[in-house]
Amino acid sequence: MLTKSSADSIGFIGLGDIGAPMAFRILEAGHALRVWNRGPGRSDAFAARGVPVAASAADLAASCDVVCLCVSNTEAVQEVVFGPGGVAASGREGLVVLDLSTTHPVRTQEMATRLAEAHRMRWVDAPVSGGPAGARAGTLAVFAGGETADVERVRPLLMSFAGRVTHMGANGCGMAMKACNQILSFTNAAVAAEMLHMAARFGIDPALVPEAIVGGFADSSFMRHYGQRLVDGTATGSTVTAVKDMDIATDLGRSTGSPLPVTGLVASLFKLALAQGDRNSGLGAPMRLYAQGPLVARQAQSTSSKAGSPDTK
């Protein structure tokens, strides 16, 4: 068990596929933890471990120094913090809202300002990358935005489930960095899909590709983690979340006057997959536009031997 590294009482809201393992890591680090989840049933595993389950977000905030959020989108954060029975209704001065969700950077700035001015509470946006597996292993990458003192206050808490915490700047910068991260991740997925499909159509065994590029400039963490799953057709995730994250990125491009032509194209591929009913492929969605199952090499065929070629003599 990890040693306790903070005297703060911690609340956690949002016990989904990534939130729950993060909350369990916080518990195992020895922090005093309370939880609440908007949907029923998600709190049961924590109650079984003796963790107090709050009746509402406001009830949770009333007895916590830091309230962690890991919810689905910007609107959910807004509701949990400022809605009826929300964190702002009962949290005391100096409470830190630690938003681990993936939300819009501009809206994050607005909410942080509102919380500080109207309620004298603090805000740190700290979205994560690494998925449920990274949360369970305690190796997530965390991008933090907020005042230095606030980030340093929650850093020991973040390190209970993170391998690295990088302070990116003021409020909103953590969320902006997550948008940058998602641009890289989803663009990698789209390019890898079309590359693997072309290799297979030429006759290359696509399963050899991730191994073949190791050590070269094209080697990447993405291909090491997802390459074989793309080939096998087993890459899964939330295509809905992918579209949401790419919408944030493209909107951030518009608001900053930054051209994102490649990102816009990749976002359209994920939207196409979602429009075709693919809700559960996540990073595998572009590959399923090419192949619905495992990617299989076709026998190589030279252009000179194709039927109808004028060079037949």
Backbone bond lengths (Angstrom), bond angles and torsions (degrees), N, CA, C in turn:
res aa  C-N    CA-C-N  psi(-1)  N-CA   C-N-CA  omega(-1)  CA-C   N-CA-C  phi
1 M - - - 1.467 - - 1.517 109.38 -
2 L 1.341 116.67 139.70 1.444 121.27 178.17 1.523 109.97 -71.96
3 T 1.309 116.84 156.82 1.460 120.19 179.58 1.510 110.81 -86.18
4 K 1.304 115.82 148.88 1.451 121.91 179.20 1.524 109.39 -66.83
5 S 1.357 115.64 134.09 1.456 118.93 -174.44 1.517 112.44 -123.84
6 S 1.324 119.58 8.80 1.452 121.83 179.79 1.515 109.10 -155.52
7 A 1.341 114.43 143.96 1.463 119.23 178.26 1.518 111.66 -88.82
8 D 1.330 117.62 -4.03 1.456 120.91 -178.70 1.525 111.38 -67.18
9 S 1.324 115.82 145.23 1.454 121.94 171.49 1.525 107.70 -86.19
10 I 1.321 116.32 129.79 1.463 121.31 -170.51 1.522 110.78 -110.64
11 G 1.312 116.01 133.03 1.452 122.10 170.79 1.518 109.43 -110.00
12 F 1.327 116.91 146.59 1.473 120.26 -179.55 1.517 108.98 -133.29
13 I 1.336 115.37 125.79 1.464 122.71 179.27 1.520 108.51 -120.17
14 G 1.338 116.26 123.73 1.461 120.66 178.88 1.506 111.72 108.46
15 L 1.321 117.33 81.69 1.466 122.93 -172.02 1.526 111.02 -103.77
16 G 1.334 115.42 51.61 1.456 120.96 179.34 1.522 112.10 -85.47
17 D 1.337 115.74 -156.90 1.461 120.81 -173.00 1.525 112.90 -62.77
18 I 1.322 117.54 -30.47 1.457 119.97 177.88 1.523 111.67 -105.40
19 G 1.349 117.21 -30.98 1.458 120.49 179.54 1.512 112.68 -65.40
20 A 1.333 117.33 -43.00 1.465 120.50 -177.74 1.524 112.38 -61.36
21 P 1.336 119.78 -49.44 1.468 117.27 178.54 1.525 113.24 -64.34
22 M 1.340 118.36 -31.51 1.462 119.35 175.05 1.524 110.45 -64.71
23 A 1.333 116.15 -43.96 1.463 120.15 -180.00 1.524 111.09 -63.78
24 F 1.328 117.14 -39.16 1.464 119.27 177.49 1.529 111.15 -65.14
25 R 1.318 117.82 -36.79 1.466 120.25 176.36 1.529 110.52 -63.17
26 I 1.334 116.60 -39.85 1.466 120.97 177.38 1.521 110.19 -61.74
27 L 1.329 116.20 -43.99 1.458 121.16 178.56 1.521 110.98 -61.88
28 E 1.326 116.53 -45.02 1.463 120.92 -177.57 1.526 112.17 -68.53
29 A 1.329 116.54 -20.80 1.464 120.26 176.63 1.527 111.79 -78.63
30 G 1.326 116.57 -4.90 1.450 120.34 175.26 1.507 115.29 95.45
31 H 1.336 117.85 7.64 1.454 120.38 179.74 1.534 110.62 -74.98
32 A 1.327 115.36 148.66 1.463 120.57 171.92 1.520 108.00 -73.26
33 L 1.334 117.14 117.00 1.463 121.82 -170.24 1.517 111.95 -122.66
34 R 1.333 115.68 138.46 1.463 123.33 167.01 1.521 106.90 -127.58
35 V 1.325 117.60 151.96 1.458 120.26 -177.48 1.525 110.91 -132.52
36 W 1.321 114.13 159.46 1.461 122.67 170.65 1.511 108.13 -154.91
37 N 1.310 116.20 141.92 1.460 121.07 178.48 1.511 109.43 -134.27
38 R 1.330 115.96 142.40 1.468 119.62 -177.41 1.521 112.35 -66.19
39 G 1.331 117.59 -36.15 1.455 121.26 179.19 1.515 111.38 -95.76
40 P 1.339 117.88 153.15 1.472 121.44 -178.54 1.523 112.26 -73.36
41 G 1.306 115.60 154.05 1.459 121.46 171.66 1.506 115.72 92.51
42 R 1.328 117.98 -29.41 1.462 120.58 -175.39 1.538 112.49 -68.26
43 S 1.323 115.96 -22.24 1.464 119.78 -177.72 1.525 112.87 -85.76
44 D 1.329 117.75 -10.81 1.463 120.69 -171.58 1.526 113.29 -59.64
45 A 1.327 116.23 -41.96 1.466 119.38 -178.18 1.518 111.23 -64.59
46 F 1.324 116.72 -29.97 1.470 120.15 178.35 1.524 110.59 -77.52
47 A 1.339 116.32 -41.17 1.459 119.69 176.95 1.524 110.87 -58.93
48 A 1.347 116.10 -36.42 1.457 120.55 179.11 1.522 112.05 -65.82
49 R 1.333 116.84 -22.59 1.461 121.71 176.78 1.526 112.03 -93.23
50 G 1.330 116.34 5.70 1.457 120.02 178.39 1.511 114.68 86.21
51 V 1.330 117.63 11.87 1.463 121.30 179.37 1.525 108.95 -80.68
52 P 1.332 119.36 127.94 1.464 120.55 177.92 1.523 111.39 -62.76
53 V 1.315 116.09 136.89 1.468 122.49 178.06 1.519 108.03 -108.11
54 A 1.319 117.24 119.61 1.467 122.08 -178.16 1.526 110.55 -74.71
55 A 1.330 114.71 160.48 1.467 120.49 179.65 1.522 112.16 -84.43
56 S 1.331 116.95 -20.51 1.464 121.39 -178.60 1.521 108.09 -163.64
57 A 1.330 115.71 172.31 1.458 119.37 176.23 1.514 110.99 -62.90
58 A 1.337 116.56 -39.22 1.463 120.52 178.92 1.519 111.02 -64.57
59 D 1.329 116.64 -41.87 1.465 121.06 178.31 1.524 110.42 -61.44
60 L 1.322 116.54 -40.55 1.461 121.43 178.35 1.525 110.40 -62.58
61 A 1.344 116.17 -49.81 1.460 121.17 -174.98 1.517 112.40 -63.91
62 A 1.324 116.99 -28.51 1.467 120.79 -175.74 1.514 112.79 -61.58
63 S 1.332 117.61 -24.59 1.463 119.82 -176.30 1.529 112.84 -122.72
64 C 1.340 116.94 18.60 1.459 119.75 -177.60 1.530 111.34 -122.42
65 D 1.326 115.52 152.36 1.460 122.38 175.88 1.524 111.52 -93.86
66 V 1.324 116.19 -30.98 1.460 122.75 178.06 1.523 107.45 -132.64
67 V 1.329 116.47 130.98 1.461 121.19 176.22 1.524 108.39 -116.02
68 C 1.327 116.13 115.27 1.462 122.76 178.36 1.524 109.47 -88.13
69 L 1.321 116.12 138.60 1.456 121.96 176.26 1.518 109.50 -119.53
70 C 1.315 116.58 133.12 1.466 120.87 172.20 1.519 106.79 -140.78
71 V 1.327 115.71 78.58 1.459 121.67 -174.68 1.528 110.15 -119.03
72 S 1.322 115.98 -179.67 1.459 120.76 -162.65 1.514 116.24 -74.74
73 N 1.329 118.22 -34.09 1.464 119.46 -174.13 1.523 111.16 -162.49
74 T 1.329 115.46 -178.30 1.463 121.06 -177.28 1.518 111.82 -61.12
75 E 1.317 115.97 -41.23 1.461 120.37 -178.46 1.528 111.09 -64.14
76 A 1.321 116.84 -37.09 1.462 120.50 178.30 1.525 110.82 -66.07
77 V 1.334 117.56 -40.06 1.459 120.65 176.72 1.524 110.21 -61.97
78 Q 1.318 116.23 -46.27 1.466 121.49 179.10 1.532 110.66 -55.88
79 E 1.321 116.53 -45.08 1.460 121.40 -177.24 1.522 111.23 -68.17
80 V 1.327 117.00 -44.74 1.457 120.82 -176.67 1.532 111.64 -66.89
81 V 1.324 116.52 -34.01 1.466 119.40 -177.96 1.524 112.04 -86.65
82 F 1.345 116.98 -48.33 1.459 120.23 -170.61 1.529 114.60 -108.57
83 G 1.324 118.11 -8.85 1.453 121.07 -179.19 1.513 112.17 -73.94
84 P 1.338 116.26 176.07 1.473 120.01 177.16 1.524 110.47 -57.40
85 G 1.324 116.73 132.39 1.453 120.35 -178.06 1.504 113.40 70.06
86 G 1.346 117.20 22.42 1.450 121.27 -177.76 1.519 113.54 -88.96
87 V 1.317 115.12 179.25 1.461 121.86 -176.86 1.523 111.60 -58.54
88 A 1.325 116.96 -43.21 1.461 120.84 -175.89 1.526 112.56 -64.69
89 A 1.337 116.99 -21.06 1.463 120.43 -176.43 1.518 112.93 -68.65
90 S 1.337 117.46 -27.12 1.468 118.21 -174.99 1.515 114.34 -137.98
91 G 1.336 116.97 -6.10 1.460 118.10 178.41 1.516 111.02 -66.60
92 R 1.316 116.10 146.72 1.465 119.35 -176.53 1.531 110.97 -94.80
93 E 1.317 115.82 166.53 1.453 122.07 179.71 1.532 110.33 -55.17
94 G 1.328 115.72 134.58 1.456 120.90 179.19 1.511 114.52 92.73
95 L 1.336 117.87 -12.43 1.468 120.29 175.66 1.530 109.06 -58.16
96 V 1.323 116.32 141.70 1.465 121.72 177.77 1.523 109.55 -106.34
97 V 1.323 116.20 122.59 1.460 121.07 168.34 1.525 106.59 -87.29
98 L 1.310 116.31 120.03 1.464 123.04 -178.83 1.525 107.66 -110.61
99 D 1.330 115.68 99.88 1.458 120.52 -173.58 1.520 110.46 -91.41
100 L 1.327 115.40 108.46 1.460 123.47 -179.67 1.525 112.27 -95.38
101 S 1.310 116.41 1.37 1.458 122.27 -179.55 1.532 109.46 -73.08
102 T 1.343 116.52 177.93 1.457 121.11 171.09 1.520 107.07 -112.46
103 T 1.340 116.12 107.98 1.453 121.34 -173.17 1.522 109.88 -133.14
104 H 1.332 115.44 177.51 1.463 120.49 -175.59 1.528 110.00 -75.52
105 P 1.331 118.27 128.96 1.470 120.65 -177.03 1.532 114.13 -59.41
106 V 1.326 117.79 -40.36 1.464 120.11 -178.39 1.523 110.39 -67.75
107 R 1.325 116.49 -43.08 1.467 119.86 176.94 1.525 110.66 -63.86
108 T 1.307 117.23 -35.33 1.460 121.11 176.83 1.521 110.50 -61.09
109 Q 1.321 117.05 -45.73 1.466 120.69 177.44 1.523 110.70 -58.45
110 E 1.326 116.01 -43.73 1.469 120.49 -179.17 1.524 111.08 -63.55
111 M 1.328 117.16 -44.07 1.464 120.10 -179.09 1.519 111.54 -68.04
112 A 1.326 117.28 -37.88 1.455 120.36 178.29 1.527 111.09 -62.97
113 T 1.321 115.80 -42.54 1.466 120.09 178.54 1.524 110.80 -64.85
114 R 1.316 116.23 -43.96 1.472 120.43 179.66 1.521 110.71 -61.33
115 L 1.317 117.35 -43.85 1.467 120.35 -177.64 1.528 110.73 -65.18
116 A 1.337 116.11 -38.85 1.460 120.02 -178.87 1.524 111.49 -70.60
117 E 1.322 116.59 -44.69 1.461 120.19 -174.67 1.519 112.67 -74.76
118 A 1.317 117.20 -40.83 1.465 120.42 -175.39 1.530 113.11 -89.35
119 H 1.325 117.75 -26.71 1.465 119.91 -171.91 1.527 113.64 -128.65
120 R 1.337 117.22 -3.17 1.464 122.00 178.92 1.530 111.99 55.80
121 M 1.318 114.93 38.14 1.460 121.20 175.16 1.524 108.86 -111.31
122 R 1.329 116.44 163.72 1.452 123.04 -175.07 1.523 111.06 -104.01
123 W 1.331 116.22 161.71 1.465 121.19 -179.29 1.518 109.29 -139.42
124 V 1.312 116.36 131.88 1.459 122.78 169.41 1.523 107.41 -127.52
125 D 1.338 116.67 120.64 1.462 118.94 173.03 1.525 107.42 -92.31
126 A 1.328 115.89 126.87 1.464 121.32 -173.41 1.522 110.73 -143.08
127 P 1.337 117.79 63.53 1.460 119.56 177.98 1.521 110.88 -63.49
128 V 1.318 115.37 157.91 1.464 120.73 -173.07 1.525 110.53 -123.00
129 S 1.319 115.06 158.03 1.466 122.06 174.31 1.514 108.45 -134.94
130 G 1.321 115.93 137.46 1.465 120.53 -179.69 1.508 113.13 137.89
131 G 1.342 116.40 -9.67 1.456 120.68 173.78 1.513 114.77 70.04
132 P 1.332 116.87 -177.57 1.458 121.51 -179.91 1.528 113.58 -56.99
133 A 1.333 116.60 -37.69 1.474 119.41 -179.85 1.520 110.56 -63.58
134 G 1.330 116.83 -41.62 1.454 120.89 177.84 1.516 112.24 -66.03
135 A 1.340 115.58 -35.74 1.470 119.65 177.49 1.527 110.53 -65.67
136 R 1.323 116.66 -43.70 1.471 119.83 179.92 1.527 111.30 -64.73
137 A 1.329 116.08 -37.45 1.465 120.33 -176.73 1.524 112.61 -83.56
138 G 1.330 117.22 -14.29 1.461 120.20 -177.31 1.511 113.11 75.92
139 T 1.341 116.69 32.22 1.467 121.07 -175.86 1.526 113.05 -119.08
140 L 1.321 118.85 16.31 1.453 121.32 -177.35 1.524 111.87 -62.30
141 A 1.332 115.07 148.13 1.464 121.10 168.24 1.520 107.35 -90.58
142 V 1.334 116.92 130.47 1.462 121.99 -178.16 1.515 109.04 -119.16
143 F 1.330 116.22 131.86 1.457 122.70 177.69 1.530 107.89 -110.95
144 A 1.326 117.04 112.21 1.457 120.25 -171.67 1.520 112.11 -104.94
145 G 1.341 115.08 139.09 1.450 121.77 174.25 1.512 109.79 -127.90
146 G 1.329 117.20 133.93 1.457 120.90 179.65 1.515 111.11 152.75
147 E 1.324 116.14 -179.27 1.452 120.61 176.30 1.532 109.83 -64.81
148 T 1.328 115.45 145.25 1.465 120.37 -176.31 1.526 111.93 -55.52
149 A 1.321 117.22 -44.15 1.462 120.14 -178.42 1.520 111.55 -62.53
150 D 1.336 116.58 -38.10 1.463 120.00 -179.87 1.524 111.17 -69.70
151 V 1.332 116.03 -41.72 1.470 119.72 178.76 1.515 110.30 -63.66
152 E 1.318 117.48 -43.33 1.455 120.04 -179.77 1.525 111.21 -66.45
153 R 1.317 116.82 -33.14 1.465 119.86 177.61 1.522 111.39 -61.58
154 V 1.335 117.31 -40.34 1.471 119.80 -176.06 1.529 112.91 -95.24
155 R 1.320 117.60 -3.27 1.472 119.75 -177.52 1.538 112.17 -56.99
156 P 1.356 119.68 -46.65 1.479 117.96 178.52 1.524 112.50 -59.30
157 L 1.326 116.87 -34.87 1.456 120.64 177.13 1.526 110.30 -66.03
158 L 1.324 116.27 -46.57 1.465 120.59 179.42 1.528 111.58 -60.56
159 M 1.320 116.53 -36.54 1.458 119.93 -177.12 1.522 112.71 -71.54
160 S 1.325 117.92 -6.82 1.463 118.95 174.43 1.525 110.98 -71.15
161 F 1.340 117.73 -20.71 1.469 119.57 177.82 1.528 112.84 -130.36
162 A 1.331 118.03 5.20 1.459 120.98 -176.66 1.520 111.98 -114.08
163 G 1.326 115.39 150.23 1.451 120.88 169.63 1.514 110.99 -92.61
164 R 1.330 116.46 -24.31 1.457 121.79 -179.60 1.522 109.20 -151.63
165 V 1.332 116.21 135.71 1.459 122.91 173.50 1.525 107.37 -122.83
166 T 1.324 116.95 120.82 1.464 121.14 179.60 1.519 109.57 -116.58
167 H 1.323 116.36 122.98 1.460 121.02 177.15 1.524 107.61 -81.04
168 M 1.336 116.49 111.73 1.458 121.86 -172.41 1.525 113.26 -89.68
169 G 1.341 117.94 -16.02 1.456 120.27 -177.82 1.511 111.17 143.69
170 A 1.328 116.45 -152.33 1.460 122.53 -176.69 1.526 111.22 -71.30
171 N 1.331 116.52 176.11 1.469 120.79 177.55 1.523 110.82 -51.18
172 G 1.317 115.15 136.23 1.456 121.75 -178.15 1.512 113.30 97.92
173 C 1.344 117.09 -26.45 1.463 119.84 -178.08 1.531 111.95 -68.66
174 G 1.344 116.74 -32.00 1.458 119.01 175.35 1.518 111.13 -62.77
175 M 1.332 115.65 -45.55 1.466 120.13 179.16 1.530 111.93 -67.31
176 A 1.336 116.61 -36.22 1.464 119.35 177.56 1.524 110.47 -64.93
177 M 1.347 116.39 -38.90 1.456 119.35 177.21 1.523 111.22 -65.80
178 K 1.329 117.42 -35.84 1.467 119.35 177.42 1.524 109.91 -64.61
179 A 1.341 117.68 -37.00 1.460 119.62 175.92 1.525 110.40 -62.54
180 C 1.346 116.98 -40.80 1.467 120.35 176.23 1.524 110.86 -62.14
181 N 1.323 116.11 -42.44 1.463 121.65 178.21 1.526 111.02 -59.59
182 Q 1.336 116.36 -42.97 1.456 119.92 -178.11 1.525 111.64 -69.99
183 I 1.323 117.16 -34.26 1.470 119.50 174.23 1.530 109.52 -56.99
184 L 1.322 116.78 -47.91 1.463 120.51 179.72 1.522 111.27 -63.35
185 S 1.332 117.50 -45.48 1.464 120.96 -176.22 1.525 111.86 -63.87
186 F 1.323 116.83 -50.31 1.461 119.80 -174.11 1.524 112.10 -75.55
187 T 1.329 116.88 -30.65 1.468 118.92 174.56 1.521 109.91 -68.25
188 N 1.332 117.54 -40.67 1.467 120.86 174.19 1.520 110.85 -56.13
189 A 1.337 116.14 -43.57 1.463 120.16 -178.07 1.524 111.20 -63.02
190 A 1.325 116.76 -41.50 1.463 120.37 -177.93 1.526 111.47 -69.60
191 V 1.332 116.95 -44.30 1.460 120.61 -179.30 1.528 110.56 -68.36
192 A 1.337 116.82 -40.49 1.464 119.90 178.41 1.525 110.73 -61.46
193 A 1.328 117.34 -39.36 1.460 120.88 -179.89 1.520 111.58 -61.92
194 E 1.323 116.98 -48.10 1.466 117.75 -177.20 1.532 111.06 -71.75
195 M 1.333 117.47 -32.51 1.457 120.31 177.67 1.527 111.11 -66.63
196 L 1.336 117.11 -46.71 1.463 120.91 -179.57 1.523 111.44 -64.30
197 H 1.331 115.95 -37.70 1.467 119.76 178.51 1.526 110.49 -63.92
198 M 1.335 117.41 -44.99 1.466 120.33 178.68 1.518 111.16 -63.00
199 A 1.340 117.97 -42.47 1.464 120.74 179.32 1.520 110.89 -60.02
200 A 1.331 116.33 -42.97 1.466 120.07 179.95 1.519 111.59 -65.65
201 R 1.319 117.41 -39.34 1.467 119.93 -179.66 1.528 111.85 -67.63
202 F 1.324 116.88 -27.88 1.466 118.94 176.01 1.515 111.37 -74.08
203 G 1.324 117.05 -27.62 1.447 120.84 -178.84 1.513 114.52 122.99
204 I 1.330 116.47 0.30 1.464 120.38 175.82 1.524 109.30 -74.67
205 D 1.320 116.50 137.41 1.459 119.95 172.05 1.525 107.34 -68.38
206 P 1.347 119.72 111.32 1.469 120.40 -174.66 1.519 113.64 -63.02
207 A 1.349 116.90 -20.91 1.462 119.31 178.75 1.523 111.83 -66.87
208 L 1.345 117.16 -19.40 1.464 120.70 179.64 1.529 112.48 -80.29
209 V 1.323 116.88 -19.54 1.461 120.55 -170.61 1.530 113.00 -64.13
210 P 1.357 120.03 -50.33 1.474 118.34 -178.76 1.524 112.74 -56.92
211 E 1.342 116.43 -38.51 1.465 119.80 179.69 1.520 111.09 -72.84
212 A 1.333 117.31 -36.49 1.461 121.38 -175.39 1.522 112.60 -63.78
213 I 1.324 117.65 -31.76 1.466 120.36 -174.83 1.523 113.36 -88.91
214 V 1.329 117.71 -4.26 1.467 120.32 -178.78 1.525 109.99 -60.94
215 G 1.321 115.89 128.60 1.452 121.44 179.99 1.505 113.97 93.87
216 G 1.339 117.49 -15.50 1.456 121.19 177.58 1.511 111.44 -92.67
217 F 1.330 116.96 177.27 1.453 121.02 -178.57 1.526 112.76 -67.16
218 A 1.321 117.53 -22.82 1.466 120.52 -179.59 1.529 112.60 -85.10
219 D 1.327 116.75 -6.88 1.462 119.85 177.86 1.523 109.35 -61.95
220 S 1.327 116.57 145.65 1.461 119.52 -178.54 1.520 109.76 -157.53
221 S 1.320 114.56 156.84 1.458 120.24 174.30 1.522 110.07 -60.50
222 F 1.336 116.18 -38.03 1.467 119.41 -179.75 1.528 110.48 -59.06
223 M 1.339 117.79 -49.12 1.462 119.77 -177.27 1.518 111.12 -67.44
224 R 1.323 117.74 -33.28 1.459 119.25 178.51 1.525 111.41 -67.97
225 H 1.326 116.78 -35.44 1.460 119.98 -177.84 1.527 113.07 -87.88
226 Y 1.334 117.05 -34.50 1.463 119.97 -170.30 1.527 114.94 -118.14
227 G 1.346 117.18 -13.39 1.458 118.60 -175.18 1.519 113.88 -55.33
228 Q 1.330 116.38 -50.95 1.461 119.32 -178.50 1.523 111.74 -65.99
229 R 1.325 116.92 -34.97 1.464 119.37 178.60 1.519 111.75 -67.49
230 L 1.336 116.63 -34.17 1.467 119.05 174.92 1.524 110.15 -65.08
231 V 1.328 116.00 -42.36 1.466 120.15 178.98 1.528 110.85 -63.96
232 D 1.319 117.49 -41.69 1.461 121.92 -177.51 1.527 112.81 -77.58
233 G 1.327 117.00 -14.46 1.456 120.18 -175.81 1.512 112.83 75.21
234 T 1.342 116.77 25.37 1.458 120.13 -175.32 1.536 112.97 -111.14
235 A 1.327 118.27 4.29 1.463 120.36 178.75 1.528 109.20 -69.83
236 T 1.322 116.51 125.63 1.459 121.17 -178.06 1.521 110.52 -129.58
237 G 1.303 115.53 169.13 1.452 122.56 -179.12 1.512 108.55 159.66
238 S 1.301 116.61 -164.76 1.460 121.12 -179.91 1.521 110.39 -103.42
239 T 1.326 115.99 110.37 1.464 119.93 175.20 1.521 110.20 -67.85
240 V 1.320 116.66 -30.97 1.473 121.08 176.88 1.522 109.61 -61.07
241 T 1.327 116.84 -45.37 1.463 120.73 178.82 1.521 110.94 -65.53
242 A 1.330 116.95 -39.22 1.467 120.17 178.10 1.521 110.92 -59.25
243 V 1.324 117.18 -45.05 1.464 120.91 178.82 1.519 110.20 -63.81
244 K 1.329 117.01 -42.70 1.469 120.60 178.43 1.523 111.16 -59.25
245 D 1.332 116.55 -46.27 1.464 120.61 -178.03 1.527 111.75 -66.30
246 M 1.329 116.76 -39.34 1.466 119.31 179.33 1.523 111.47 -71.05
247 D 1.321 117.01 -31.83 1.465 119.72 174.08 1.533 110.48 -62.97
248 I 1.333 116.71 -41.00 1.462 120.15 176.26 1.529 110.10 -60.02
249 A 1.328 116.29 -45.08 1.463 120.27 -177.92 1.527 111.72 -63.51
250 T 1.329 117.18 -46.04 1.467 119.21 -178.69 1.525 111.28 -68.17
251 D 1.333 117.23 -34.97 1.460 119.48 176.54 1.523 110.72 -67.63
252 L 1.326 117.34 -37.80 1.454 120.71 176.77 1.531 110.49 -63.79
253 G 1.329 116.23 -36.99 1.459 119.67 175.41 1.519 111.57 -60.71
254 R 1.332 116.19 -43.99 1.473 119.78 179.34 1.525 111.08 -64.62
255 S 1.341 116.85 -43.79 1.462 119.69 -175.07 1.523 112.62 -70.21
256 T 1.343 117.66 -23.30 1.456 121.08 178.66 1.526 112.61 -100.23
257 G 1.335 116.81 0.89 1.456 120.31 -178.12 1.507 112.95 68.11
258 S 1.335 116.61 30.83 1.465 121.73 -177.74 1.521 110.26 -103.55
259 P 1.325 118.95 117.49 1.463 119.99 177.80 1.530 110.73 -65.14
260 L 1.323 116.71 131.26 1.466 121.88 178.59 1.533 109.32 -130.53
261 P 1.337 118.50 61.45 1.468 119.10 -176.02 1.522 113.46 -64.50
262 V 1.331 117.71 -40.51 1.463 120.28 -179.70 1.521 109.99 -69.72
263 T 1.321 116.40 -43.80 1.465 120.96 179.24 1.517 110.86 -60.50
264 G 1.341 116.43 -40.90 1.465 120.03 178.48 1.513 112.03 -61.96
265 L 1.326 117.36 -40.33 1.465 121.25 178.46 1.518 110.78 -65.10
266 V 1.341 116.17 -44.77 1.461 119.70 179.54 1.528 110.73 -63.81
267 A 1.323 116.99 -40.37 1.466 120.29 177.03 1.525 110.83 -58.59
268 S 1.329 116.40 -38.02 1.467 120.18 179.27 1.526 111.65 -65.56
269 L 1.337 117.67 -34.56 1.464 120.49 178.49 1.530 110.78 -64.56
270 F 1.320 116.35 -42.68 1.464 119.29 178.28 1.530 110.79 -66.89
271 K 1.335 117.18 -37.11 1.460 119.87 177.51 1.530 110.62 -67.19
272 L 1.331 116.63 -35.93 1.468 120.08 176.72 1.518 110.33 -63.38
273 A 1.339 116.90 -45.30 1.466 120.51 178.63 1.526 110.70 -60.13
274 L 1.322 116.86 -42.92 1.460 120.66 179.90 1.525 110.69 -65.81
275 A 1.321 117.21 -40.20 1.470 121.16 178.85 1.526 111.53 -63.72
276 Q 1.341 116.78 -27.15 1.456 121.28 178.03 1.532 112.07 -86.07
277 G 1.323 116.48 6.17 1.463 120.56 174.88 1.510 115.45 95.98
278 D 1.323 117.86 4.64 1.466 121.20 -178.96 1.520 108.97 -86.04
279 R 1.325 117.38 98.82 1.455 122.30 -178.26 1.523 113.78 -101.79
280 N 1.334 117.21 -13.11 1.460 119.49 -167.60 1.523 114.38 -124.76
281 S 1.338 116.95 25.82 1.463 119.44 179.82 1.517 113.03 -102.42
282 G 1.312 118.51 -25.49 1.458 120.34 -179.87 1.516 111.75 56.17
283 L 1.331 116.41 -124.68 1.456 120.70 -179.57 1.528 112.72 -63.52
284 G 1.313 117.41 -16.76 1.463 120.50 177.45 1.512 113.91 -84.53
285 A 1.334 118.28 -3.45 1.458 120.77 -175.05 1.532 113.61 -59.99
286 P 1.347 120.52 -45.85 1.469 118.35 178.87 1.521 112.93 -60.75
287 M 1.335 117.92 -36.90 1.461 119.81 179.25 1.518 111.03 -62.78
288 R 1.332 117.12 -35.87 1.459 119.19 -178.35 1.533 112.31 -73.86
289 L 1.323 116.97 -9.10 1.464 119.25 169.60 1.531 110.73 -74.61
290 Y 1.337 115.83 -20.15 1.469 121.19 178.93 1.524 112.19 -101.04
291 A 1.332 116.96 -37.76 1.468 120.87 -176.18 1.512 108.98 -148.63
292 Q 1.317 116.35 130.90 1.461 120.93 -178.26 1.526 113.07 -83.07
293 G 1.325 115.83 -15.77 1.461 119.99 179.05 1.512 109.90 -132.90
294 P 1.330 117.87 -152.51 1.463 120.33 178.80 1.526 111.36 -60.10
295 L 1.321 115.15 142.91 1.462 121.17 178.68 1.526 108.18 -82.79
296 V 1.328 117.23 123.65 1.464 121.94 -175.03 1.518 109.24 -119.39
297 A 1.329 115.71 136.16 1.458 120.63 179.80 1.515 110.81 -67.16
298 R 1.329 115.98 137.50 1.464 121.47 171.19 1.514 108.32 -94.31
299 Q 1.327 116.30 150.97 1.456 120.02 179.75 1.520 109.83 -62.86
300 A 1.344 117.20 130.36 1.459 121.01 179.91 1.517 109.85 -61.27
301 Q 1.337 115.38 141.85 1.462 120.51 -178.33 1.514 107.99 -140.02
302 S 1.317 117.46 119.23 1.459 120.01 -178.17 1.522 110.04 -71.63
303 T 1.329 116.03 154.32 1.463 120.31 -177.62 1.518 111.31 -67.20
304 S 1.336 117.66 -28.45 1.462 119.90 -177.72 1.511 112.89 -72.29
305 S 1.326 118.92 -18.27 1.463 121.43 -178.30 1.519 112.76 -99.68
306 K 1.353 118.15 -0.22 1.453 120.12 -179.91 1.519 110.50 -67.26
307 A 1.306 115.14 145.67 1.454 120.24 178.37 1.511 109.49 -60.00
308 G 1.335 115.73 136.15 1.443 119.82 178.12 1.497 114.04 89.28
309 S 1.345 118.47 0.08 1.448 121.07 -179.41 1.521 109.15 -69.67
310 P 1.344 119.23 136.75 1.465 120.31 179.66 1.517 112.26 -70.43
311 D 1.340 118.25 -17.88 1.463 120.50 -177.75 1.513 110.16 -93.67
312 T 1.333 118.55 69.99 1.452 121.81 -176.94 1.518 112.87 -106.43
313 K 1.311 117.33 -2.23 1.463 119.09 -178.97 1.521 111.19 -93.30
